[in-house]
Each structure stands twice: as C-alpha cells, then as structure tokens.
Amino acid sequence: MGSNAILPEGRKSDTTAKTAVLASIVIFVITTWILIFSNNPTSLGWFAFHPILQSSAIACFTYGILTLQPTSQPHTKAAGLQRHQFAMIGLGFPLILLGTLVMVYYKYSHNAAHFTSWHGTFGIIAVAWLFVQVLLGAGSVWFGGVAFGGGAKAKAVWKYHRLSGYIVFPLVLFTAHLAGAWSTFVTSNTTLLVRLLAYTIAPIVILGGIYTRIR
C-alpha cells in the first residue's frame, strides 16, 4: 500500500449520524423557505430575507462541521479544512451577517426596538461570537498561523477555536429554535406539528448527530 493511500476513517455509526443530520437540516431549511415564499414574501419587506439567509447560513455551518468529521490523516485533514473554510468563511458567516444586518435595517426602518426577545438577544451574541470564531480559525491556520506565533502556539489556538465552535453551534441552533417554535410570524402561519418537526426535533437531531461524530 502506498504512503499516500487514504485509510478508512470513522465508525459505522458516523454514516447514520451524518444521514440524520443532513435529513434534519434539509427539513429545517425547506420548511423555512416554504414558510416565507408561501406567505407573499414581497409583502414582508426586508424581513423576508432574514429567515432565508439565516437558515442557509446554518446549513453551511452544518456542512462545514460535518466535512471535518472525522479526519485524522494529512490528506483528509487538508481537504476537509479547505471545504470547512469555504463553507464557514466563504458562505456561512457572510450569509448570517447579512441576514442580521437585514433585520437590523428592517427594525430601524419601522422604528422598532431592537433585542426585545430572547431570539434577538441570543442572535446578536451568536453573530458576535462567530465573528471572533472566524478570526481565531483563520488566524490559526492561514500563513502557517503567523498571526498567533505559528507552530505550537497556532495549534493551541486552533484547539480553542474547535472547542468554541462546538459551543457556539448549539447557541445558533437554539436561537433558530426560538424563532421557529415561538415567534408570532411562525406560529401564525404553521401548525404545531410542523414547528415541532422543523424547529425542535430537527435542531436536536442535528446537534446530536454532530456531537456523536466528535473525536
């Protein structure tokens, strides 16, 4: 066997967990998009973009985490890191930031108060945390991690970045749950069963599947 051969990684349960996560994120995203597009999105103004962008960002974050699980060999780690950065920095964070700014503008244009709900409060905390998360992640690997001193110092920062990611991701999912399961707009336009499946069960399955694949 050549030295560049890629060996099998992961456990049998990893595939099952990955399938469950992907199915759940599809349910979450499709439900959100249908909810918006079936309720005259043009009448919703800028608000219509918020759920679309945020749900898309969460899908990107989910993929970005999955693609690094599990990777233990140099070749798979390098390839996984490229996909991870594209999903997180190239797509996920710009989407969630834009979705947040859209909501800020929407409230500003309607002279509405900001952060009047737990969803809004946790949401801004999550976005701020994600911004720091991006800085730590990029700084620890780009240009050999020179931003943090390179070598062992950069690797240590990466470990904190990884741990932080597994903490902030549940916060992001919980924030989405608060909006999907409890907000006036969603409760007025969906059934309890839909909210339960898409915004309570799906996030739990996503988180559970992600966590079971951690090494």
Secondary structure as a PSIPRED ss2 file (coil, helix, strand):
# PSIPRED VFORMAT (PSIPRED V4.0)

   1 M C   1.000  0.000  0.000
   2 G C   1.000  0.000  0.000
   3 S C   1.000  0.000  0.000
   4 N C   1.000  0.000  0.000
   5 A C   1.000  0.000  0.000
   6 I C   1.000  0.000  0.000
   7 L C   1.000  0.000  0.000
   8 P C   1.000  0.000  0.000
   9 E C   1.000  0.000  0.000
  10 G C   1.000  0.000  0.000
  11 R C   1.000  0.000  0.000
  12 K H   0.000  1.000  0.000
  13 S H   0.000  1.000  0.000
  14 D H   0.000  1.000  0.000
  15 T H   0.000  1.000  0.000
  16 T H   0.000  1.000  0.000
  17 A H   0.000  1.000  0.000
  18 K H   0.000  1.000  0.000
  19 T H   0.000  1.000  0.000
  20 A H   0.000  1.000  0.000
  21 V H   0.000  1.000  0.000
  22 L H   0.000  1.000  0.000
  23 A H   0.000  1.000  0.000
  24 S H   0.000  1.000  0.000
  25 I H   0.000  1.000  0.000
  26 V H   0.000  1.000  0.000
  27 I H   0.000  1.000  0.000
  28 F H   0.000  1.000  0.000
  29 V H   0.000  1.000  0.000
  30 I H   0.000  1.000  0.000
  31 T H   0.000  1.000  0.000
  32 T H   0.000  1.000  0.000
  33 W H   0.000  1.000  0.000
  34 I H   0.000  1.000  0.000
  35 L H   0.000  1.000  0.000
  36 I H   0.000  1.000  0.000
  37 F H   0.000  1.000  0.000
  38 S C   1.000  0.000  0.000
  39 N C   1.000  0.000  0.000
  40 N C   1.000  0.000  0.000
  41 P H   0.000  1.000  0.000
  42 T H   0.000  1.000  0.000
  43 S H   0.000  1.000  0.000
  44 L H   0.000  1.000  0.000
  45 G H   0.000  1.000  0.000
  46 W H   0.000  1.000  0.000
  47 F H   0.000  1.000  0.000
  48 A H   0.000  1.000  0.000
  49 F H   0.000  1.000  0.000
  50 H H   0.000  1.000  0.000
  51 P H   0.000  1.000  0.000
  52 I H   0.000  1.000  0.000
  53 L H   0.000  1.000  0.000
  54 Q H   0.000  1.000  0.000
  55 S H   0.000  1.000  0.000
  56 S H   0.000  1.000  0.000
  57 A H   0.000  1.000  0.000
  58 I H   0.000  1.000  0.000
  59 A H   0.000  1.000  0.000
  60 C H   0.000  1.000  0.000
  61 F H   0.000  1.000  0.000
  62 T H   0.000  1.000  0.000
  63 Y H   0.000  1.000  0.000
  64 G H   0.000  1.000  0.000
  65 I H   0.000  1.000  0.000
  66 L H   0.000  1.000  0.000
  67 T C   1.000  0.000  0.000
  68 L C   1.000  0.000  0.000
  69 Q C   1.000  0.000  0.000
  70 P C   1.000  0.000  0.000
  71 T C   1.000  0.000  0.000
  72 S C   1.000  0.000  0.000
  73 Q C   1.000  0.000  0.000
  74 P H   0.000  1.000  0.000
  75 H H   0.000  1.000  0.000
  76 T H   0.000  1.000  0.000
  77 K H   0.000  1.000  0.000
  78 A H   0.000  1.000  0.000
  79 A H   0.000  1.000  0.000
  80 G H   0.000  1.000  0.000
  81 L H   0.000  1.000  0.000
  82 Q H   0.000  1.000  0.000
  83 R H   0.000  1.000  0.000
  84 H H   0.000  1.000  0.000
  85 Q H   0.000  1.000  0.000
  86 F H   0.000  1.000  0.000
  87 A H   0.000  1.000  0.000
  88 M H   0.000  1.000  0.000
  89 I H   0.000  1.000  0.000
  90 G H   0.000  1.000  0.000
  91 L H   0.000  1.000  0.000
  92 G H   0.000  1.000  0.000
  93 F H   0.000  1.000  0.000
  94 P H   0.000  1.000  0.000
  95 L H   0.000  1.000  0.000
  96 I H   0.000  1.000  0.000
  97 L H   0.000  1.000  0.000
  98 L H   0.000  1.000  0.000
  99 G H   0.000  1.000  0.000
 100 T H   0.000  1.000  0.000
 101 L H   0.000  1.000  0.000
 102 V H   0.000  1.000  0.000
 103 M H   0.000  1.000  0.000
 104 V H   0.000  1.000  0.000
 105 Y H   0.000  1.000  0.000
 106 Y H   0.000  1.000  0.000
 107 K H   0.000  1.000  0.000
 108 Y H   0.000  1.000  0.000
 109 S H   0.000  1.000  0.000
 110 H C   1.000  0.000  0.000
 111 N C   1.000  0.000  0.000
 112 A C   1.000  0.000  0.000
 113 A C   1.000  0.000  0.000
 114 H C   1.000  0.000  0.000
 115 F C   1.000  0.000  0.000
 116 T C   1.000  0.000  0.000
 117 S C   1.000  0.000  0.000
 118 W H   0.000  1.000  0.000
 119 H H   0.000  1.000  0.000
 120 G H   0.000  1.000  0.000
 121 T H   0.000  1.000  0.000
 122 F H   0.000  1.000  0.000
 123 G H   0.000  1.000  0.000
 124 I H   0.000  1.000  0.000
 125 I H   0.000  1.000  0.000
 126 A H   0.000  1.000  0.000
 127 V H   0.000  1.000  0.000
 128 A H   0.000  1.000  0.000
 129 W H   0.000  1.000  0.000
 130 L H   0.000  1.000  0.000
 131 F H   0.000  1.000  0.000
 132 V H   0.000  1.000  0.000
 133 Q H   0.000  1.000  0.000
 134 V H   0.000  1.000  0.000
 135 L H   0.000  1.000  0.000
 136 L H   0.000  1.000  0.000
 137 G H   0.000  1.000  0.000
 138 A H   0.000  1.000  0.000
 139 G H   0.000  1.000  0.000
 140 S H   0.000  1.000  0.000
 141 V H   0.000  1.000  0.000
 142 W H   0.000  1.000  0.000
 143 F H   0.000  1.000  0.000
 144 G H   0.000  1.000  0.000
 145 G H   0.000  1.000  0.000
 146 V H   0.000  1.000  0.000
 147 A H   0.000  1.000  0.000
 148 F H   0.000  1.000  0.000
 149 G C   1.000  0.000  0.000
 150 G C   1.000  0.000  0.000
 151 G H   0.000  1.000  0.000
 152 A H   0.000  1.000  0.000
 153 K H   0.000  1.000  0.000
 154 A H   0.000  1.000  0.000
 155 K H   0.000  1.000  0.000
 156 A H   0.000  1.000  0.000
 157 V H   0.000  1.000  0.000
 158 W H   0.000  1.000  0.000
 159 K H   0.000  1.000  0.000
 160 Y H   0.000  1.000  0.000
 161 H H   0.000  1.000  0.000
 162 R H   0.000  1.000  0.000
 163 L H   0.000  1.000  0.000
 164 S H   0.000  1.000  0.000
 165 G H   0.000  1.000  0.000
 166 Y H   0.000  1.000  0.000
 167 I H   0.000  1.000  0.000
 168 V H   0.000  1.000  0.000
 169 F H   0.000  1.000  0.000
 170 P H   0.000  1.000  0.000
 171 L H   0.000  1.000  0.000
 172 V H   0.000  1.000  0.000
 173 L H   0.000  1.000  0.000
 174 F H   0.000  1.000  0.000
 175 T H   0.000  1.000  0.000
 176 A H   0.000  1.000  0.000
 177 H H   0.000  1.000  0.000
 178 L H   0.000  1.000  0.000
 179 A H   0.000  1.000  0.000
 180 G H   0.000  1.000  0.000
 181 A H   0.000  1.000  0.000
 182 W H   0.000  1.000  0.000
 183 S C   1.000  0.000  0.000
 184 T H   0.000  1.000  0.000
 185 F H   0.000  1.000  0.000
 186 V H   0.000  1.000  0.000
 187 T H   0.000  1.000  0.000
 188 S H   0.000  1.000  0.000
 189 N H   0.000  1.000  0.000
 190 T C   1.000  0.000  0.000
 191 T C   1.000  0.000  0.000
 192 L H   0.000  1.000  0.000
 193 L H   0.000  1.000  0.000
 194 V H   0.000  1.000  0.000
 195 R H   0.000  1.000  0.000
 196 L H   0.000  1.000  0.000
 197 L H   0.000  1.000  0.000
 198 A H   0.000  1.000  0.000
 199 Y H   0.000  1.000  0.000
 200 T H   0.000  1.000  0.000
 201 I H   0.000  1.000  0.000
 202 A H   0.000  1.000  0.000
 203 P H   0.000  1.000  0.000
 204 I H   0.000  1.000  0.000
 205 V H   0.000  1.000  0.000
 206 I H   0.000  1.000  0.000
 207 L H   0.000  1.000  0.000
 208 G H   0.000  1.000  0.000
 209 G H   0.000  1.000  0.000
 210 I H   0.000  1.000  0.000
 211 Y H   0.000  1.000  0.000
 212 T H   0.000  1.000  0.000
 213 R C   1.000  0.000  0.000
 214 I C   1.000  0.000  0.000
 215 R C   1.000  0.000  0.000
